[in-house]
Every structure is written in structure tokens, then in C-alpha cells.
Amino acid sequence: MNNNLHKAVILGSLGVAVALLARDRENKNKKQVRRKRKMWVKDIYLKRKEQGLFNNLIKEMQLSDPVLFFNFARMNATSFERLLLLCGNYLTKHSPREAIPPSLRLMLTLRFLATGDSYPSLAYAFRVHPSTICNIVWETCHILWAVLSPTYLKPPSEEGWLKVTQDFYNLWQMPNTLGAMDGKHIRIRAPSNSGSRFYNYKKYFSTILFAVCDAKYNFIYVDIGSYGAQSDGGVFRKSSLGQKLLSGQLNLPIGCPLPNDPNNCTVPTFFIGDEAFPLLTNLLRPYSKREKRMPEDQLIFNYRLSRGRRVIENTFGIMVARFRIFLREIHAEPETVDAIVKAVVCLHNFIKSEKIDMYYNSSVVDRDTNGTIQPGSWRDMVSENTAFQSGTVRFGNRNAAKAAWKLRDYIKEYVNGVGGDLCPWQWDCIKRTE
């Protein structure tokens, strides 16, 4: 009886094993048999050359209407061809079927950055499948950063830094200034499995762009991708610029006396920022406005500092007004958002170097005429509810060393003394704002 039961158990086990093996083999055979495609490409995409936007309307604008071409691509036709010459080899693809040409890949990406249109919307216009557009945008943004950043976002040499300080003095009457810095929150869709890392204090998801610009609205340095929830000291101190600045590894020019300073004291060069930044010997911030009534000399210093610091705000404004992908929440993974921002920063510097009046002219930015601020036209194009938010980003603590306090006080005395001759209207301006 026991033997019969034992044999039955063995036979049952063998039967189950055979059934499992047969099922696995059947599943394997099913995987090997690929379902035939009904079509490789939909008919709508096969008519790309005949009816697509690139080979028809864009070619027409390129030949006969430069203004419309600029509105479409945010650069003129000559600059587009120059950019294509720089990136074309990296955008070229090889495929058994006819590959999408580099010029179309570049133009499609520029249009996406200029408008922020959805992939399906661009697919109908360019006759390219949305999934293909997604891949093209991702690849092209990385290529733009890799190709343009070594030339158009190259860290200045010591001579380059001196040129920046001279420009800040001539244009904004701020001596020894190496650049203006600030940070912005870029609103993004909630990343999957990210917890609260990207959730900032203003109660939306964001990544942070930290940037430094020169006196002529060009980016010098950017750090992209810090978590929106990151707080005191995180962004600035973890950025490569912050680490080099704090450790003294930047190739900065040595200090020099301030123009027309009777004391002829050597004053170090410095960056300027708002109250979110720490006060350092090479980074100045305004005096705190916690007191009900600030002394006049401190108000004068804050006014002069804000004149120079307004440059970074306008640099951000130009970029957002031209590349309107930042006017709405960006629906992409954080890595893709970082690639988009890097590409736009490089494109901003590239187009500025091309000296295209439609991209940048004096009416676009804020103008300070004897203390009266005339808002730039970019402010009419950028609303408060954009993906590019100006909420406070804290970059460091408030424990400044004595040397930093002394430097700021010395600059304060200078702009209230002989340096005040550069801005004779500053006292009237302070009285108007009291």
C-alpha cells in the first residue's frame, strides 16, 4: 500500500514537471514568433517631405521672411546654418530606412525649446512620431551642451575675469565685480519615486538652476539639477563654483585699488548676490533690511549692489522670454529637464554672440536712467505663473567672518564717498524710495 502511494506521488510529481516544461517551451516559442507589423511607418509620416513643416513653411521663411524665421527658431537663418555646421556631424544618423536629417532634428528641438509644445503637437506639424521626437530632443539637447559649452560657457581666464570687472565698472559703476549670481526654481512634474526631494517650500516640485553672469547678460557659470527641497548652503556649497570659491581654487585676479580711492588700498575682487547668499571676502550681499529704518549709507550700498545684481535677473528674463518652454510646468524626468536647461543656457550665449537684435536689444532689459527704472519688455512676456520661479533659494548661512564684514563696510564707504560721483543721482533715488 505504501509502495503504491509512493509510486503515485512520484508519477504525479513527474506529471507536474512535464506540464511545466511544456508550458515553458510553449511560452518560449510564442516569444520567438514575432508578430508581423501591419506597417513600419504610418502614412502621415511618409509624407514628411511633401507636407511636413520643415521642407515647406520653414524653407519658405528661411528664404523670404527673416522675422518669421526668427520667431520660429529664435535665431536667424545664418545663425541656424552656423549652429548646424557645429553640431551636424553629431546629429547624423545611419539607418536601413531613410534617417531624419540633422537639420530637421535641430530645428525640431529649437521649436520645442522655443514654444514648449507637446510632442504630439509637434508630431502633426513636422510629421515625426512623438516617441521619435522625444528621443530627438533628448539627444540633441545633450549634443548642444557638449558642443557649445566648451566655447560659449568656458570659464574665464584671469584676463577674462579682468574684462568682466571692467565691464561691471563701466556699465553698472560697481568696481572689482566678477559677476552677479542668483538661483531659480524650475517647476517640473512630480518625478516618480522621488519622495519629497524635489518638493520645495512653495509647495510645488522643482529643480534649481544656479547661475553667474557677466555685465552684458552672458552666462559665465551654471549649476543645474539641485533638488528643489535643498536648503541652507546646499546649492552653493555643493556646486563646483562654490567649492572652488570657498577653497580659493578659482583662477581669480588678485585684488587692486578701487578707482579714484585716495586710500589706495588693495581690495579683493568679488561676486555679488542677494540676501540668500553668504557674506564672504569674495562674495558680497546687501545689508539686512530687518531694521525698521536703515542708515542712509547702507541704503546707498544696497542700491549700488542692486544695480549690478539686476543683470542676472535680466539674463534669466531674456532666456525665459525667448525660450518659452519655461512658461509652463515641464513634463519630463529630472535628467531630461537638466539636459533642456543646459541646452538653453548654451543657446542663449551662442545667440547673444551672434548679435541678433531681435533676440536682445536695449529695450528688452531693464534700464536705469538716473535712478528711474524702466522695465524691460521681457517682463511683459513672462508672467508670475511660469515654470521659471523666482522664489528665494537659500545658498548659505549668515555667519560671516570679520574680514567679509570689513570688506563690505569698506565698499560702503567708497560708494558713499568718491565712488558716489559715478552715480550722483543715488541720494535722490534713496529719498524717493524711503
Buried (B, 14 or more C-beta within 10 A) or exposed (E): EEEEEEEEEEEEEEEEEEEEEEEEEEEEEEEEEEEEEEEEEEEEBBEBEEEBBBBEBBEEBBEEBBEBBBEBBBBBBEBBBBBBEBBBEBBEEEEEEEEBBBBBBBBBBBBBBBBBBEBEBBBEBBBBBEEBBBEBBBBBBBBBBBBBBEEBBEEBEEEBBBEBBEBBBEBBBBBBBBBBBBBBBBBBBEBEEBEEBBBBEEEBBBBBBBBBBBBEBBBBBBBBBBBBBBEBBBBBBEBEBBEBBBEEEBEBBEBBBBEEBEEEEEBBBBBBBBBBBBBBBBBBBBBEEEEEEBEEBBBBBBBBBBBBBBBBBBBBBBBBBBBBBBBBBBEBBBEBBBBBBBBBBBBBBBBBEBEBEBBBEEEBBBEBEEBEEEEBBBBEBBEEEBBBBBEEBBBBEEEBEEEBEEBBBBBBBBBBBBBBEBBEBBBEBBEEEE
